[in-house]
Amino acid sequence: GAGAFGPVAVPVWQQLRCLKLGTPATVSVATARAALLARSAPPSPSVPQGTGPPGPPILGGVSGRIEVSTPELGGIGGAPLRAGGGGIFRLADYPRPAGDNGRGMHWVPTIGSSPAVVDRFVQEMVDMKIKWAVVLNGGTDTGRNDYLIRRLVEKGIMPILRVYTPGLTPIEGDLAAMVRHFRALGVQYFQLYNEPNLRHENGGRAPDVQRYLDLWIPAARTVAAAGGLPGFGALSPGGDVDDLQFLQSALAEIRRRGALDVLDRAWVSVHNYTGDHPIADTGDGWGFYRYRRYDDILRRELGRSLPLIGTEGGTHAGASISVSRQVDMVRDAFRAMSNAEPNYFAYTYWLIANAEGGGRDEAFEQHALFQPGRVSPVVHALKELA
């Protein structure tokens, strides 16, 4: 049974970092993630042969499974997801899971999980009616996440693979081969880089749009040529550089470079943590509805929008938020997905588990739904949510 799950002493800046600039909120919880991930993600052995489902999921409309394709076959919802294919993707061309409800969950913050951890927490995701899952992958590694990806796809959960790098550094290894490998297993979405508007992700240097695009554009072209959909942004609200300013400047610079085609199959990653901001659009552009400000900028700069997909978010109990209020806010956010704009695909809660899933960094423990000896009441609330 679940033990007591009370609020922890979360610093005020962690609770408010997504609410407004000009306060101590300009520091992000995520600033520590890149530096700490290496020790919170111990090497996991490759999944032994024969432990996972036998091969890629069946193609087509199998009940309860995602309709997936290889780069050589037809894609989902219209235009083909073919390696090297051209043309601007329509909104309907971007794949979504069967029975999509827009509810997402971030996987354990490690770059590989044992079959036992995978089986346990994938089932918990199914019971919570989760349809999207963000998974960390160690650069261009193939093997450590294969069993996890197969299990997610088998259960009808759309995986988003975050290509982990230590900050804004070139992606080492064969990125195209990694994309092709995971495309064959059912991954379509690949997030490249994380919170580039933070000093911490820039090795202590001031965030720089040029530096970000020098890395992101060639990586995104490689992902798209290999049949994947490259993720853009993953900006930190309340970062060292304002996320809206960074997004607008990056889009304008892509246009100036004559590289708008790199966005033909792209999507925008959103980190819309709420802090104690209500789950309502109050007109200030913060909290859950931060994605609407991104959409405004995209339409202004591109004349169209792109899919907006939450890859981190949530409400965490702490100094100003009780556990009962946290439950209400997370539930309300997932409920709000039923009325979200068509181009806002998913809202993703950070974090399903840490130590319980093999993570070693205590800094992440306070956000985990599953902790040693206790389970957050958020879990029960999501399982009961229609």
DARATA-V98852 format. One record per pair of residues at least 24 apart in sequence whose C-alpha atoms are under 10 Angstrom apart, sorted by the first residue. I is the first residue (numbers start at 1). J is the second residue. D is the distance in whole Angstrom. If there is no record, write none. Layout:
I/J/D
I/J/D
This chain:
1/373/8
1/374/7
1/375/8
2/370/9
2/371/9
2/372/9
2/373/6
2/374/4
2/375/5
2/376/8
2/377/9
3/371/9
3/372/9
3/373/6
3/374/4
3/375/7
3/376/9
3/377/10
4/373/9
4/374/6
4/375/8
4/376/8
4/377/9
5/317/10
5/323/8
5/369/9
5/370/10
5/371/9
5/373/9
5/374/6
5/375/7
5/376/6
5/377/7
6/317/8
6/318/9
6/322/8
6/323/6
6/324/10
6/366/10
6/374/10
6/376/9
6/377/10
7/316/8
7/317/5
7/318/5
7/319/8
7/320/9
7/321/8
7/322/6
7/323/6
7/324/10
7/326/9
7/366/9
8/316/9
8/317/7
8/318/5
8/319/7
8/321/10
8/322/9
8/323/10
8/366/7
8/367/9
9/317/9
9/318/6
9/319/6
9/320/10
9/366/9
10/316/9
10/317/8
10/318/5
10/319/6
10/320/9
10/321/10
10/366/8
10/367/10
11/318/8
11/319/7
11/320/10
12/275/9
12/318/8
12/319/7
12/320/8
13/275/9
14/275/8
14/316/9
14/318/9
14/319/10
15/273/9
15/274/8
15/275/5
15/276/7
15/277/9
15/315/8
15/316/8
15/317/9
15/318/7
15/319/8
15/320/7
15/321/8
16/238/9
16/273/9
16/274/8
16/275/5
16/276/7
16/277/8
16/287/10
16/320/9
17/236/9
17/237/7
17/238/6
17/239/8
17/273/9
17/274/9
17/275/7
17/276/10
17/287/10
18/236/8
18/237/5
18/238/5
18/239/9
18/271/9
18/272/7
18/273/6
18/274/6
18/275/6
18/276/9
18/277/9
18/286/7
18/287/6
18/288/10
18/290/9
18/313/10
19/237/8
19/238/7
19/272/10
19/273/9
19/274/7
19/275/7
19/276/8
19/277/7
19/284/9
19/285/9
19/286/6
19/287/6
19/290/10
20/237/8
20/238/6
20/239/10
20/242/10
20/284/9
20/285/9
20/286/7
20/287/10
21/237/9
21/238/6
21/239/8
21/240/9
21/241/10
21/242/8
22/238/9
23/238/9
24/238/9
25/237/9
25/238/6
25/239/8
25/240/10
26/198/9
26/236/9
26/237/8
26/238/5
26/239/5
26/240/6
26/241/9
26/242/9
27/198/8
27/199/10
27/200/10
27/236/9
27/237/10
27/238/7
27/239/6
27/240/7
28/195/9
28/198/8
28/200/9
28/236/7
28/237/8
28/238/7
28/239/7
28/240/9
29/236/9
29/363/9
29/364/9
30/194/9
30/195/8
30/198/9
30/200/9
30/201/9
30/236/8
30/239/10
30/312/10
30/364/10
31/167/10
31/194/10
31/195/8
31/198/7
31/199/8
31/200/6
31/201/7
31/236/9
31/239/9
32/200/8
32/201/9
32/363/8
32/364/10
33/109/9
33/166/9
33/167/10
33/194/10
33/200/9
33/201/9
33/361/9
33/363/9
33/364/9
34/164/9
34/165/8
34/166/6
34/167/6
34/194/9
34/200/8
34/201/7
35/166/7
35/167/8
35/200/8
35/201/9
35/203/10
36/166/10
36/360/9
36/361/7
36/362/10
36/363/9
36/364/10
37/109/7
37/110/7
37/111/9
37/164/9
37/165/10
37/166/9
37/359/9
37/360/9
37/361/8
38/109/10
38/110/8
38/111/9
38/138/10
38/166/9
38/360/9
38/361/9
39/110/9
39/359/8
39/360/7
39/361/7
40/108/10
40/109/7
40/110/6
40/111/9
40/354/9
40/355/9
40/358/8
40/359/5
40/360/4
40/361/5
40/362/9
40/363/10
40/364/9
41/108/9
41/109/7
41/110/4
41/111/6
41/112/7
41/113/9
41/136/10
41/138/9
41/354/10
41/358/8
41/359/6
41/360/7
41/361/8
42/110/7
42/111/8
42/112/8
42/113/10
42/358/8
42/359/8
42/360/8
43/110/9
43/111/7
43/112/7
43/113/9
43/138/10
43/144/9
44/110/9
44/111/8
44/112/5
44/113/6
44/114/7
44/143/10
44/144/7
44/145/9
44/358/9
45/112/8
45/113/8
45/114/8
45/143/9
45/144/7
46/112/8
46/113/9
46/114/9
46/115/10
46/142/9
46/143/6
46/144/5
46/145/8
46/146/9
46/147/9
47/112/9
47/113/9
47/114/7
47/115/7
47/143/7
47/144/6
47/145/8
47/146/7
47/147/7
47/148/9
48/114/10
48/115/9
48/143/10
48/144/10
48/147/9
49/147/10
51/115/7
51/147/8
52/115/8
52/119/10
52/146/8
52/147/5
52/148/9
52/149/10
52/150/7
52/151/8
53/146/10
53/147/8
53/150/7
53/151/7
53/154/8
54/147/10
54/150/9
55/146/10
55/147/10
55/150/8
55/184/9
55/185/8
56/146/10
56/149/10
56/150/7
56/151/10
56/153/9
56/154/9
56/182/10
56/183/10
56/184/7
56/185/5
56/186/7
57/150/7
57/151/9
57/153/7
57/154/6
57/184/9
57/185/7
57/186/7
58/153/10
58/154/9
58/186/10
59/186/10
61/98/9
62/98/9
62/154/10
62/156/10
63/98/8
63/99/10
63/154/10
63/155/10
63/156/9
64/97/9
64/98/7
64/99/8
64/153/9
64/154/8
64/155/6
64/156/5
64/157/9
65/97/8
65/98/7
65/99/9
65/152/9
65/153/6
65/154/5
65/155/6
65/156/4
65/157/8
65/158/9
66/95/9
66/96/8
66/97/5
66/98/6
66/99/9
66/100/10
66/131/10
66/152/9
66/153/6
66/154/7
66/155/8
66/156/5
66/157/7
66/158/7
66/159/10
66/186/8
67/95/8
67/96/9
67/97/7
67/98/7
67/153/9
67/156/9
67/158/10
67/186/8
68/95/8
68/96/10
68/97/9
68/153/9
68/158/10
68/183/9
68/184/9
68/185/8
68/186/5
68/187/8
68/188/8
69/183/8
69/184/7
69/185/9
69/186/7
69/187/9
69/188/9
69/227/10
70/180/8
70/181/10
70/182/9
70/183/6
70/184/5
70/185/8
70/186/8
70/187/9
70/188/9
70/227/8
70/228/10
71/179/10
71/180/8
71/183/7
71/184/8
71/188/10
71/225/9
71/226/7
71/227/5
71/228/8
72/184/10
72/227/9
75/188/10
75/227/10
80/227/10
81/183/10
81/188/9
81/224/9
81/225/10
81/226/10
81/227/6
81/228/8
81/229/9
81/265/10
82/224/9
82/225/8
82/226/8
82/227/6
82/228/9
83/180/9
83/222/10
83/223/9
83/224/7
83/225/5
83/226/5
83/227/4
83/228/8
84/221/9
84/222/9
84/223/10
84/224/7
84/225/4
84/226/7
84/227/7
84/228/10
85/224/8
85/225/7
85/226/9
85/227/8
85/265/10
86/224/9
86/225/9
86/261/9
86/264/8
86/265/9
87/261/8
87/264/7
87/265/8
88/261/8
88/262/10
88/263/8
88/264/4
88/265/6
88/266/9
89/263/9
89/264/6
89/265/5
89/266/8
89/306/9
90/264/9
90/265/9
90/305/10
90/306/9
90/307/10
91/265/10
91/267/10
91/305/9
91/306/7
91/307/7
91/342/8
91/343/7
92/307/10
92/342/9
92/343/9
93/265/9
94/188/9
94/189/9
94/229/8
94/265/8
94/266/9
94/267/9
94/306/10
94/307/8
94/343/10
94/345/10
95/158/9
95/188/8
95/189/9
95/229/10
95/345/10
96/131/9
96/132/9
96/156/10
96/157/9
96/158/7
96/188/10
96/345/8
96/346/10
97/131/7
97/132/8
97/153/9
97/156/6
97/157/6
97/158/6
97/159/9
98/131/8
98/156/7
98/157/8
98/158/9
99/129/10
99/131/8
99/156/8
99/157/10
100/129/10
100/130/9
100/131/6
100/132/9
100/156/9
100/157/9
100/158/9
100/338/10
100/345/9
100/346/9
101/129/8
101/130/8
101/131/7
101/132/9
101/334/8
101/335/9
101/337/7
101/338/7
101/345/9
101/346/8
101/347/10
102/129/10
102/130/8
102/131/7
102/132/7
102/309/9
102/310/9
102/334/8
102/335/9
102/336/9
102/337/6
102/338/7
102/339/10
102/340/9
102/344/8
102/345/6
102/346/4
102/347/6
102/348/8
103/128/9
103/129/7
103/130/5
103/131/6
103/132/6
103/133/9
103/157/10
103/310/9
103/333/9
103/334/6
103/335/9
103/336/10
103/337/7
103/338/10
103/345/9
103/346/6
103/347/6
103/348/6
103/349/8
103/382/10
104/128/10
104/129/9
104/130/6
104/131/6
104/132/4
104/133/6
104/134/8
104/157/9
104/158/9
104/159/10
104/160/10
104/309/9
104/310/8
104/311/8
104/312/9
104/313/9
104/334/9
104/345/9
104/346/6
104/347/5
104/348/4
104/349/6
104/350/9
105/130/7
105/131/8
105/132/6
105/133/5
105/134/6
105/135/9
105/159/10
105/310/9
105/311/8
105/312/8
105/313/9
105/314/9
105/346/9
105/347/8
105/348/5
105/349/5
105/350/6
105/351/7
105/352/7
106/132/8
106/133/6
106/134/5
106/135/7
106/136/9
106/159/10
106/160/9
106/310/10
106/311/7
106/312/7
106/313/9
106/348/6
106/349/6
106/350/5
106/351/5
106/352/6
106/353/9
106/368/10
107/133/6
107/134/6
107/135/5
107/136/8
107/148/10
107/159/10
107/348/10
107/349/9
107/350/8
107/351/7
107/352/6
107/353/7
107/354/9
107/357/9
107/368/10
108/134/9
108/135/8
108/136/8
108/350/9
108/351/7
108/352/6
108/353/5
108/354/6
108/355/9
108/356/9
108/357/6
108/358/8
108/359/7
108/364/10
108/368/9
109/134/10
109/135/8
109/136/7
109/137/10
109/350/10
109/351/8
109/352/9
109/353/8
109/354/6
109/355/9
109/357/8
109/358/8
109/359/6
109/360/9
109/361/9
109/364/8
110/135/9
110/136/7
110/137/8
110/138/9
110/145/10
110/354/8
110/357/8
110/358/7
110/359/6
110/360/9
110/361/10
111/135/8
111/136/5
111/137/5
111/138/5
111/139/9
111/141/9
111/144/7
111/145/7
111/162/10
111/163/10
111/164/8
111/359/10
112/136/8
112/137/7
112/138/8
112/143/9
112/144/5
112/145/5
112/146/9
112/147/9
112/148/8
112/357/10
112/358/9
112/359/10
113/144/7
113/145/7
113/146/10
113/147/9
113/148/7
113/357/7
113/358/7
113/359/9
114/144/9
114/145/9
114/147/9
114/148/9
114/357/9
114/358/8
115/145/10
115/147/7
115/148/8
115/151/10
116/357/9
117/148/9
117/353/10
117/356/8
117/357/6
117/358/8
118/145/10
118/147/8
118/148/6
118/149/9
118/151/8
118/152/9
118/357/8
119/147/9
119/148/8
119/151/8
119/152/10
120/357/9
121/148/10
121/352/8
121/353/8
121/356/10
121/357/8
121/370/9
122/148/8
122/149/10
122/151/7
122/152/7
122/155/8
122/157/9
122/352/10
123/151/9
123/152/9
123/155/8
124/352/9
124/370/10
124/379/9
124/383/9
125/152/9
125/155/9
125/157/9
125/352/9
125/379/9
125/382/10
125/383/9
126/152/9
126/155/7
126/156/9
126/157/8
126/383/9
127/379/9
127/380/9
127/382/8
127/383/6
127/384/9
128/378/10
128/379/7
128/380/8
128/381/8
128/382/5
128/383/4
128/384/8
128/385/8
128/386/10
129/157/9
129/382/7
129/383/7
129/384/9
129/385/8
129/386/9
130/155/10
130/156/9
130/157/7
130/158/9
130/334/10
130/346/10
130/348/9
130/349/10
130/382/9
130/383/9
131/155/9
131/156/7
131/157/4
131/158/6
131/159/9
131/346/9
131/348/10
132/156/9
132/157/5
132/158/5
132/159/6
132/160/7
132/309/10
132/310/9
132/311/9
132/345/9
132/346/7
132/347/9
132/348/8
133/157/7
133/158/6
133/159/5
133/160/6
133/161/8
133/311/8
133/346/10
133/348/8
133/349/9
133/352/10
134/158/9
134/159/6
134/160/5
134/161/6
134/162/7
134/189/10
134/190/10
134/191/9
134/310/9
134/311/6
134/312/8
134/348/8
134/349/10
134/350/9
134/351/10
135/159/7
135/160/6
135/161/5
135/162/6
135/163/9
135/164/10
135/190/10
135/191/10
135/311/9
136/160/9
136/161/6
136/162/5
136/163/6
136/164/6
136/165/10
136/191/9
137/161/6
137/162/6
137/163/5
137/164/6
137/165/9
137/190/10
137/191/10
138/162/9
138/163/6
138/164/5
138/165/7
138/166/10
138/171/10
139/163/5
139/164/5
139/165/6
139/166/9
139/170/10
139/171/6
139/172/7
139/173/8
139/174/9
139/175/8
139/178/9
139/192/10
140/164/9
140/165/9
140/171/7
140/172/7
140/173/6
140/174/6
140/175/6
140/176/9
140/177/8
140/178/5
140/179/8
140/181/10
141/172/10
141/173/8
141/174/9
141/175/9
141/177/10
141/178/7
141/179/10
141/181/10
142/177/9
142/178/6
142/179/9
142/181/7
142/182/8
143/178/10
143/181/9
143/182/10
145/182/9
146/181/9
146/182/8
146/185/8
147/185/9
149/182/8
149/185/7
149/186/7
149/187/8
150/182/10
150/185/6
150/186/8
150/187/9
151/185/10
152/186/9
152/187/10
153/185/8
153/186/6
153/187/8
154/186/9
158/186/8
158/187/7
158/188/8
158/189/9
159/186/8
159/187/6
159/188/8
159/189/7
159/190/9
160/187/7
160/188/7
160/189/5
160/190/6
160/191/7
160/229/10
160/231/9
160/309/10
160/311/8
161/187/7
161/188/8
161/189/6
161/190/5
161/191/6
161/192/9
161/230/10
161/231/10
161/311/10
162/189/8
162/190/6
162/191/4
162/192/6
162/193/8
162/194/8
162/230/10
162/231/9
162/311/9
163/190/7
163/191/6
163/192/6
163/193/7
163/194/9
163/231/10
164/191/9
164/192/8
164/193/7
164/194/8
165/192/9
165/193/7
165/194/9
165/201/10
166/193/9
166/194/9
166/200/10
166/201/8
166/202/9
166/203/9
167/193/7
167/194/7
167/195/9
167/196/8
167/198/10
167/199/9
167/200/7
167/201/4
167/202/6
167/203/7
167/204/10
168/192/10
168/193/7
168/194/8
168/195/9
168/196/7
168/200/9
168/201/6
168/202/6
168/203/8
168/207/10
168/211/8
168/212/7
168/214/10
168/215/8
168/216/9
169/193/9
169/201/9
169/202/8
169/203/9
169/211/10
169/212/9
169/215/7
169/216/10
170/214/9
170/215/6
170/216/9
170/218/10
170/219/9
171/215/8
171/216/10
171/219/8
174/222/10
175/219/8
175/220/10
175/222/7
175/223/7
175/226/9
176/219/9
176/221/10
176/222/6
176/223/6
176/224/9
176/225/8
176/226/5
176/227/9
176/228/9
177/222/10
177/223/9
177/226/8
178/223/9
178/226/9
179/222/9
179/223/6
179/224/9
179/225/9
179/226/6
179/227/7
179/228/6
179/229/10
180/223/9
180/225/10
180/226/6
180/227/7
180/228/8
181/226/10
182/228/9
183/226/9
183/227/7
183/228/7
184/227/10
187/227/10
187/228/8
187/229/9
188/223/10
188/224/10
188/227/8
188/228/5
188/229/6
188/230/9
189/223/9
189/224/10
189/227/10
189/228/6
189/229/5
189/230/6
189/231/7
189/266/9
189/267/8
189/309/10
190/220/9
190/223/8
190/224/10
190/228/7
190/229/6
190/230/5
190/231/6
190/232/9
190/266/9
190/267/9
190/269/10
191/220/9
191/223/10
191/229/8
191/230/6
191/231/4
191/232/7
191/233/9
191/234/8
191/266/10
191/267/9
191/268/9
191/269/7
191/311/9
192/216/7
192/217/10
192/219/8
192/220/7
192/223/9
192/230/7
192/231/6
192/232/7
192/233/8
192/234/8
192/269/9
193/219/10
193/231/9
193/232/8
193/233/8
193/234/7
193/235/10
194/231/10
194/232/9
194/233/7
194/234/5
194/235/7
194/236/9
194/269/9
194/271/10
195/233/7
195/234/5
195/235/4
195/236/5
195/237/9
195/239/8
195/243/9
195/269/10
195/270/10
195/271/9
196/233/7
196/234/8
196/235/6
196/236/8
196/239/9
196/240/10
196/241/9
196/243/9
196/246/9
197/233/9
197/234/9
197/235/6
197/236/7
197/237/9
197/238/9
197/239/6
197/240/6
197/241/5
197/242/7
197/243/7
197/244/10
197/245/10
197/246/7
197/247/9
198/235/8
198/236/7
198/237/10
198/238/9
198/239/6
198/240/5
198/241/7
198/242/9
198/243/9
199/239/8
199/240/6
199/241/9
200/240/9
206/240/8
206/241/8
207/239/10
207/240/7
207/241/7
207/246/9
208/241/9
208/246/8
208/249/10
208/250/9
209/246/7
209/247/9
209/248/10
209/249/7
209/250/6
209/251/9
209/253/8
209/254/10
210/249/9
210/250/8
210/253/8
210/254/10
212/250/8
213/250/7
213/251/10
213/253/8
213/254/8
216/262/10
217/254/9
217/259/8
217/260/10
217/262/7
217/263/9
218/262/9
219/262/10
220/262/7
220/263/9
220/265/9
220/266/8
221/261/9
221/262/6
221/263/9
221/265/10
221/266/10
222/262/10
223/265/10
223/266/10
224/262/8
224/263/10
224/264/9
224/265/7
224/266/8
227/265/10
228/265/8
228/266/9
229/263/9
229/264/9
229/265/6
229/266/6
229/267/7
230/262/9
230/263/8
230/264/10
230/265/7
230/266/5
230/267/6
230/268/9
230/269/10
231/263/9
231/265/9
231/266/6
231/267/5
231/268/6
231/269/6
231/270/10
231/307/10
231/308/9
231/309/9
232/263/9
232/266/7
232/267/6
232/268/5
232/269/6
232/270/9
232/308/10
233/267/9
233/268/6
233/269/6
233/270/7
233/271/9
234/268/7
234/269/4
234/270/5
234/271/6
234/272/10
234/309/9
234/310/8
234/311/7
234/312/8
235/268/9
235/269/7
235/270/7
235/271/6
235/272/9
236/270/8
236/271/6
236/272/8
236/273/9
236/312/10
237/270/9
237/271/7
237/272/7
237/273/8
237/286/8
237/287/9
237/290/8
238/286/10
243/293/10
243/294/9
244/290/10
244/293/7
244/294/7
244/296/10
244/297/8
245/297/9
247/294/8
247/297/8
247/298/9
247/301/10
248/294/9
248/296/10
248/297/6
248/298/8
248/300/9
248/301/7
249/297/10
249/301/10
250/301/10
251/297/9
251/298/8
251/300/10
251/301/7
251/302/8
252/301/7
252/302/9
255/301/9
255/302/9
260/302/9
263/302/10
263/306/8
264/306/9
265/306/9
265/307/10
266/306/7
266/307/8
266/308/10
267/305/9
267/306/6
267/307/5
267/308/6
267/309/7
267/343/10
268/294/9
268/295/9
268/298/10
268/305/10
268/306/7
268/307/6
268/308/5
268/309/6
268/310/8
268/311/10
268/344/10
269/294/10
269/307/9
269/308/6
269/309/5
269/310/6
269/311/6
269/312/9
269/346/10
270/294/9
270/308/7
270/309/6
270/310/4
270/311/6
270/312/7
270/313/8
270/344/10
270/346/9
270/347/8
270/348/9
271/309/9
271/310/6
271/311/6
271/312/5
271/313/5
271/314/9
271/347/9
271/348/8
271/349/10
271/350/10
272/309/10
272/310/7
272/311/9
272/312/7
272/313/5
272/314/7
272/315/10
272/347/8
272/348/9
272/349/10
273/310/9
273/312/7
273/313/4
273/314/5
273/315/6
273/316/9
273/347/10
273/348/9
273/349/9
273/350/9
274/313/7
274/314/6
274/315/6
274/316/9
274/329/9
274/330/9
274/333/9
275/313/9
275/314/8
275/315/6
275/316/7
275/317/9
275/318/10
275/320/9
275/321/8
275/326/10
275/329/10
276/315/7
276/316/9
276/317/9
276/318/10
276/319/10
276/320/7
276/321/7
276/325/9
276/326/9
276/329/9
277/315/9
277/329/9
278/329/7
278/332/9
278/333/9
279/315/10
279/328/10
279/329/6
279/330/9
279/331/10
279/332/7
279/333/6
279/334/10
279/335/10
279/336/8
280/332/9
280/333/9
280/336/9
287/313/9
287/314/9
287/315/10
288/313/8
288/314/8
288/315/10
288/329/10
288/333/7
288/336/9
288/347/8
289/333/10
289/336/10
289/340/9
291/343/10
291/344/8
292/341/9
292/344/9
295/343/9
295/344/9
305/343/8
306/343/7
306/344/9
307/341/10
307/342/8
307/343/5
307/344/6
307/345/7
307/346/10
308/341/10
308/342/9
308/343/6
308/344/5
308/345/6
308/346/8
308/347/9
309/343/8
309/344/6
309/345/5
309/346/5
309/347/7
309/348/8
310/344/8
310/345/8
310/346/5
310/347/5
310/348/5
310/349/8
311/346/8
311/347/7
311/348/5
311/349/8
311/350/8
312/347/8
312/348/5
312/349/6
312/350/5
312/351/8
313/347/7
313/348/5
313/349/5
313/350/6
313/351/9
314/347/8
314/348/7
314/349/5
314/350/6
314/351/8
314/367/9
315/349/8
315/350/9
315/367/9
316/349/10
316/350/9
316/351/10
316/366/8
316/367/6
316/368/9
316/369/10
317/366/8
317/367/8
318/366/9
318/367/10
323/376/9
323/377/8
323/378/9
324/377/8
324/378/9
326/376/10
326/377/9
326/378/8
327/376/9
327/377/7
327/378/5
327/379/9
327/380/9
327/381/7
327/382/9
328/378/8
328/381/9
329/378/10
330/378/7
330/381/9
330/382/8
331/378/8
331/379/10
331/381/7
331/382/7
331/384/10
331/385/7
332/385/10
334/382/8
334/385/9
335/382/10
335/385/8
335/386/9
352/376/10
352/379/9
